[in-house]
């Protein structure tokens, strides 16, 4: 609400400023602080709180206190330091929507199971060559879940243990399925080099991550694992899992359904004609 002040300038009718809310906040703070320090601090806070409540109510009841504030009209020129850049118009025909097709969830599960089976082969060869046992790699994986196995000897891990076999089977299956689901979601993003991505890049990244964190995840496994054999096992998993995933049929995403009919039908000639109409050459429409 604008009115004319005594000097003739425009004025705005606004509530009067008050310090009582700040005093009330200080009083409440002192009350809480006194609970862990001294009762005198709480008493001081209570006095300030009561005084602020009375003072605040007196300013709003029975009528709220107001005052006239002079308002000066000023034209403000809005400017920006950003540079304007001319951009070409966006052609919806050239917009890239990715991914157009994805794998089903069951595809990642199948790939993970297949990769997990392939990973067992290098691990078993390692157990046979170094410890002359089929069960060392299995028990070593199970040792990460058994605290009592932390100080066991290599001879103990080279023996058959039913609880070790079951634990390793559960750990290996869950980990393989989870990584398989990751492959199913990741491979459509790299359509040009799926074998390179799935078979080598992803296993090396996964191995580097485990190398830096395995000390905290499983100290037992970190002390006895052979990285020389672990890396080929990961590569075997990646190659088989990626191969199985890429064999499965893909499903179309809503982005694919949003494309023009010419794109969905694969009519490349129609796409080229539409692009020519959108971007005429030699000044001809």
N, C-alpha and C positions, 0 to 999 in steps of 0.2 A: 504494500500500500504506500504510494508516494504522495507526499504533501509538500507544501511550501514552508520552508523554515523561516525564522525571523529575518535572516539576511536575504531572503528571496530565492535561495537555491532549492533544488529538489531535495527532499529528505525522505528517508524510509523509516517506517514505524517498526521497531524491532524490540525483542525482549531485552531487558537490561542484563548486563553481564553480572555474574555472581561467583564468589569464591567458595561458597558453601559445599558444593559437590566435591571439590578437592579436599576440603577440611574433613568431610565425612569419610572419604577414602583413606586419609591419613589416620583418622581415629580407629577405623576398623582394622587397619594394618597394625596399629599399636596394640589393640586388644588381642589379636592373634599372636603377636610377637611376645607379649607378656606371658602367654601360656608356657613358653619354653625358657623365659628369662626371669622376670620378676613381676610380682603382682602390682607393683607401683606403675609399671609401664602399661598394664591393662587398665588400671584406674584412670591414668592420663588419657588413654585412648577412649574410654567410656565418656569422660567429660567432653572431649572434643566431638565425639559422635553426637551426644545429646545437644550440644551447642549448635552444631551444624544443622541438625534436623530442625531445631526451632527456628534458626535463622533462615533456612531454605523455605520452610512453610510460610513464614511471615512475608516472604517476597512473592509468593504465588497465591496466597489466600488473604482476604476474600477476593482480591483482584490481582492479576499478574502484573508485575512492574514492567513498564516499557519505557523506551526513550526514542527520541528522534535522532537519526544518524544521517548526516549530510551525504548525498550521493552526487558524485561528479561524473558527468557523461564524458566518455573518452572513446575515441575510435581506435581500435586495436587491429593492426594489419597482421593477418596470419600468414606466415611464410614458413618454408621448409628448406633445410639444407640438402635434401635429397635431390639427386639429379633425375630428371625425367628421361626415360629411354623409350624410343619408338619401338614397338614390337609388332611383328607380323600377326595378322589375324589367325586365330586357331581354327584349323580345319578339323571338324569332328571325324572325318574319314581317316585322318592320320593319327588320331589319338591311340596310344598303345595301352591296352588294358591287360594287366598280368596279375595272376596267371589265368589263362582262358580255360585250362583244363587241369585238374588235380587228380591225385590217386585217392582211392578209398582208404578208410582206416584199416580195413582188413589187409590191404596190400602191404602196409608197413609191418603188420604182425607176421605175415607170411615171410617177408624179406628178413625180418629179425630172427625168426626161427631158423631159416635156411642159413643165414650168416653165422648164427650161434653154433650150428652143427659143423660148418666149415672151419670155424675157429678151433674146434676140438682137435682137429688133425695135427696142426703144428704143436699144440700144447702136449698131445700124447707122444709125439715124436721126441720132444724135449725131455719128457719124463723117462722114456725108454733109453735114450742115449746117455743121459747124465746119471739117472738114479736106478735104471734097470727095473722100472715099475710103471704100470699103467696109471697108478693112483696118486702120484706125487702132486701133479698140477691140480687135480681135483681136490685133494685134501688141503693144498695151499690156499685155494680159493675159499674153502670152508673155514679155514683157520681165522679168517677175518671176522667171522661171526661167533667164534668160540674163544672166550677169554682163557679157558683152561689149556688151550692148545698153543698159547703164546711161547712157552718155553720148551715145546716138544722138539725132539731131534729129527734129523732128516730120515732116519730109519723108521721112526713112528709115522711120519707123513707118507712114506713110501708103501705102507701097508694099507690093506683094504679096511675101511670103516664105513659101516652102513649110514651112521648119522652124518658123516662127512660127505658121502655121496648125495644124500638127500638135501643137505644144506647147500652144497655146491650146485645141485640141479636147480634149486629154487633161485639162488642168486644169479646164476648164469642165464636162466630163462627170463627173469624179470628184466635184467640189464639188456639182454638181446632184443626183447620186444620193445623196450623204450627207445633204444637206439634205432631199431627198425622203423618205428613211428616217426622219428626224426628224419630218417632218410626219405620216407614217403612224403613228408612235407617239404623237404629241402630240394630234392632232385628236380621237380618242375621249375625251380628257379634257375637251374643251370642246364638248359636243354642241349647246349652245344657239346659239352664235354662231360657227360654223366659218368663215364668210367673213370676219368681222371679225378673228378670231384669225389665220387663215392669210394673209389678204390684206394686213392692215395692221399688227397688233401684232407678229407675228413678223418681218416685213421691217424694221420700224423698230428693233426690238431688235437684229437682226442687223447693221443698218447702224451703229447706235451702237457695237456691239462692234468692228466693223471700223475705224470712225473713230478709236477710241482705241488700236488695236493695229497698224494697217496700216503705221505709220512703222517699226515693228520687223520686220514680216513682209516687206514689200516697199517699200523707200524709193523705188524708181523709180515704182511704181504710186501711191504716196502723193503724190508731187510733181505728177503729171500727171492724176490722176483728177478727173473732174467730178462732184461729189456731187449737183449739181442734176439730172443725168441718171442717176446711179447709183441714187438712191432710186426713181424710177419703174420702173427695170429690176427692182429687188427686189420692188416691189409687183406688177408683171406676173408675175414668177415665183410669188409667193405666191398670187395669185388663180387662176392656171391650175393650179398644183400642187395647191392645196386643192380645186379643182373636180374634177380628175381623181381625186384620192384619195377624195373623198366619193362618187363614182360607183361605186366598186368595192364588191363584196359583202364583208361582215364575217364573221369566223369566231368561233364561241362559245368562250369561255374555260372552264377548269375551274370558275371561280366560278359560271358560269351553270349548269353541270351539278349543282352542289351545292344549287341552289335547289329548293324544293318543286315538285311536279309542277304544281300550280295556277298557279304563276308561270311555269314553262317553257311551259305550254300556253296562257298568255294568258287564263285564266279569271278575269277580274277580279271577277265575282260571288262566286266561291268564296273569293277572297282577302278580300273584304269580310266574308263570313260568318265566316271564320276569325278576322278581326280583331275582329268583334263578340263572338265567344265568348271571346276572350282578354281583352277589355276590356268587360265587361258594363256597360250603362247602367241608371240608375235602380235600382241595387242588385239587378237581376235577373241570375241566372247563366244 
